[in-house]
Amino acid sequence: MTRIIFPLLFSVAFLLAGPAAAAAPALADDAPDTYTVVRGDTLWDISGRFLREPWRWPEVWRLNREQIRNPHLIYPGQVIVLDRNGPYLSIGRRVGDPLYEKRFPQVYDEKAEQAIPSIPHEIIEPFLTRPLVVDEASLSGAGTIVATETSRVFMGAGDTVFAKNVKPDTDVWQVVRPATPLVDPATGEVLGYEAAFLGTARVTAHGIPATLKLLTAVEEIGTGDRLVASERPEVFSYVPHAPDTEVSGALIGIYRGVVETGRHHVVTLNIGARNGLERGHVLALHRTRGSVTYSGEDGKETFQLPEQRYGLAFVFRVFDRVAYALVMDSDGPVKIGDSVRKP
């Protein structure tokens, strides 16, 4: 597939011109002089070999210069070279390709799937278009499946269902089951309901009730399940950056309902757009150590133990009061109740 390497988006150049680029990123203690890219690498992983804070990779690629116009178009076999004076990273020649030259703009013939992504996109892709969080307002306007064909209890792809409150101007719907309330641990407030994605459906005949054909089904679908309008994929830059202001929140959920998780898993936060959070933000994970009671000469004393920073999370989807993040680095288990803050 033929592609042309375009200049970097203005938004990235603007980001690097800001205060975040003022303090140079620190090199890792064992940073190599060069590294050869292999299949499965991400820019975050590659930068982690050179930097103590790998999420700051945009600052060391000299994105506003002629060296690398688009670091997302790095391929296995290319050599990454470290200039310790910056520090800066640049692309050397490809392994086994002495004729390779860096000229921009330039046309390359490459398979699209070989490009090195900034983060493991395949993990978060299912979360980008599915209605992860629904509130009372959206539920009140959602459609509801009221009957299944031939009175079967559960249906799958290719089957027909009937639903009420299906708007006549929308043909494609996502089928969800709002199952889990998202509760703020500090206030007890219900921030929303995490929707279990069940599948997709298309209207074949509008009416009361409307007739729909199930296009896909990841779980069995039945009466009482809700319909929300299908969302368009949101395109955004995966360039990580710290929040401009102080942000503080907590983990209130781990996708699929487990009590602890680790690297490259999705977590739910009790902060969102109303708290200044946005897609691309990197947050530090802090382990809650609890409190301890000490009995001494002065009697019993209770001490709140300091939190321990142990990892990083990349925010990729933001709602008004909650957000979803991908755990990128973790020294130990990630647990519900742990806190997140500006790194």
N, C-alpha and C positions, 0 to 999 in steps of 0.2 A: 504494500500500500504506500503510495507516494504522499509525502507530507512536506510542508514547508515550515521551517522553524521561524516563527514570528517573534518580533520583539516582545519583551516581557510586559505584562499588563501594567498600566500606569499606577494601579492601586498598590502593587508590590513595591514599585520604586518610591512611591509616597511613604509607604510604611517604613522603608529602610532609611528614609531621610529624617525620620522623627527621633525623639529622645531615646527610643529603645536601642538605637545603634551607637549611642554615645560611649558606653562602657564596652570594651572589646570582650568577646566571649573568651572564657578560660579554656586552655587546651587540657585534654585528658592526660593523666600522668604517663600513660603508655601510648600516646598518640604516635602512629607510624608516619613515616615520610610519604609513603604512597599506599594506595589500596586498590586492588583490582575488583571491579564490580562483578558480582555473580547473580545469577537468576534468583529471584525471591527477595533481593535487597529492597529496602525503601530508603528514601533520602534521610528519614529520621534515623534508621539503623546505621547508614553509612556515616552520618555526621556524629553519631554516638561513639564511633571509633576514634574520632578526633577531638570531640568537645566534651566538657563536663556537663554541659546543658545542651543536649542534641536538638532540642526544639528551637534553638537559635540558629539553625542552619541557614536561614535566608541572609543573615548578616555576614557570613563568611564566603558566600559564593560570588561576591561582587556583582550582584544582580543588575546594578545600574551601569555596568561597564560592558566592554565588548567581549569579554572572555567567555561568558556563558549567558546567552540570551534566555534560555529556558532550561533550568535544571531538571524539569520533569522529563526531558528527552535525553536521558542518560541511559546507556544500554550495557548489558553484560559484556565483559571483555574490555571496557574502557578503564583507564587507570586514573584514579583521583590523586592529585598531587597537592601536598600541604606546603604552603609558604608560611613559615612560623613568624615572619615579621608582622603579619596582619593581626591575627592569623587569617589567611585566605585559602580557599580551596579552588582548584581549577582542574580542567579535564586534560589529561595527557593523551598520548596516542593509544589506539586500541591495541590489545594484545594480538600479535600476529598480523598487524596491518600497518606496515611501515609507511605506506603512502597516505595514511589518513591525515588530513589537515583540518584545522578549525577555521572555517570561513563562514561568515554570517552576513546576510541570509544565504542559505544553501539548501538544496533539495537532496533528500535521502530516500532510499528505498528500503524500508524496514517493516517488519510485522508489528502491528500496533500493540499486540500483547506483550512485546518484549521491553517496552519502555519501563523505566524505573519510576514507580509512583512515589509521592511524598509520604503517604501513610498507607496502610493496607486497606485500600478502598473496598475490596470485596467483602470485608467484615461489616462495614457500615452501610453499604449500598441498600440492603433491604429496609433500613430505617429511614431513608431519605424521602420516601414517597408514602409510606404507610402512616395512617393516622394514629400515632402512638399515644397521644393524650387527647381526651375529650372532656369537656366540662358540661355543666348543667345546661348552658345555653345551646351548645351544639347538639346535645342529646335531645333537647326539646324539639329541634327542627329536623332530626334525623328520621329516615324512613324505618319502618319496622316490618319484618317478614311475618305475615299473618297466617300463611298456609303453604303447604308443600304439595307438589303434584302427587296424585293417587294416595294422599293422606299418609305418605311415608314420614317417619319421625325425623330422619336426617337425610340430607342430600349432599351430592358431590358435583364435580365438574360435569357440565353437560345437562344437568337436571334443571327443571323449571320450578320457580317459586313465585309467590304472590305477595305483594307488599303494599302498605298504606303510606301516605305522606311522601310519595315519590314525586319530586318536582318535575313538571313537564319539560323544562328546559335542560335537563340533565339526563344523559343516557347511560353513562358508565359510573358504576358505584363500587365502593369497597365495603365488604361485609365485615363487621367487627362485633365483638362481644365485650362491652365495658365491664371488666371483672374486678380490677384491683384499685381501690382508692389510694391515692398518693397523699399521705398525711405528713405535714410538717412536724418533726419530732419536738420542736421547741414550743410551738403554739397550739398544736392539735388541729390546725386548720386543714381541711381537705383541699388540696391544691388542684385536683383534677382526678380523672380516672384513666388508668392505663388500659388502653384498648387492646384486646387480643385479636390480631389480624386473622381472619378466617378465609378470605378469598375475594374474588371480584365477580361482578355481575353486570349484564347489559340489559337494558329495557328492550323488550320485543313488542310490547303494546302498552301504551299509556292508558290509564283508566283508574277506576276506584273499585278494587285494587289494581295496581299495575302488574303486568306480567314480566318477569325477568328470567334470563337464562344465566346460569352460573358458568362463568368462563374458567375460573380456577378455584381450587379449594385445597387449602393446606390442612384444614381440619373439617370435621363434619359440621354442616350448617343446618339449622332448624328454625322453627317458629320462635319469635321473640328476639332473634338476632337483629342487629341494627344495620342500616345502610347510611354511609356518609359519602359525599361526592368525592370522586377520585381526584387526587392531587397531581399537579404537574411536577416533574422532578425539578429540584432547586439546584441551580448551578452556582457554585461559589468557589472562591480560592481556598486551597488547602494550606496556605502559608500560615504557619503557627505564629502567634504573638501573645504577649502578656496583656491583661486588661490595663487600661489607662488609669483606672482608679482601683482602690482597694475593694476586693470582692471576698465575701465569706459565706460559706454554705456547708451543707452536709450531704452525704450519700443517703438517700432514702429508699433505694431499691437497686437490685441487680437483675438484669433481664433474665427471664425464665424462672424467677422466684427463688434462686439459691441464696444462701446466707453469706457466702464469701466467694471471691473470684480472684482473678489475677490478670496478667498482661493480655492485651488484645481482647478484652471482654467489655461489654457495654454496661454502664452504670447510669442511674437516674439521680439527678441533683435537685435539691429543694429551692433552687434559685433559677431565675430566668431573665427574660428581657426587661422586666420591671426593676431588676437589680443591676442592670447595666451589662448583662452577659450577652455575648454575641458569638456567632459561629467563628471558629478559628482560635478562640481563646484557649490558652494553656493554663491549667490550674495545678497547683501542688497538692498532693494528697498527704494528709496528716493523720497519723494513727492516734486514736483516743486511748490513753492509758488508764483513765479512771482516777480514783482517789484511794488513799490509804490512811488508816488510823494508827497513830503511834502512841504507845503508852509509856510515859517516862516519869521523871520526878515531878513534873508540873501537871501530871494527869494526862488525860487522853487529848491528843491533837489530831486533827484531820487535815491532810494535805492533798491538794489537787495536783496530780502528776503532770508534768509538761507534755505536750503532744510531740510526736516524732514525725518529721517529714520522711516519707518513704517512697514517694513515686510521683508520677505526672499523669494528667488526664487531658485529652484533647476534646474540646467541645465541638460537636458537629451538627447538633440540631437544638434549636431554642424555641420554647413556647413562652407564654407570658409569665408563668409562675414556676415552671420546671424546665429542665434541660437534660439532654443526653450527651454523654461523653464516652470516649474510648480510652481505656487504660493503656497508656503507652509504655510506661516503665513502672515496675513495682518491686520493692525489696520486701517480700513477704505477702501474706494474704490481704486482699482488699475487702473490707467488711462494711456492712450497713452501720451507719452512725459515725463513721470516720468523717473528718471535715476536709473541706477544700478551700484554698485561699490563693491569692495572687502569688506567683512564685517569686 
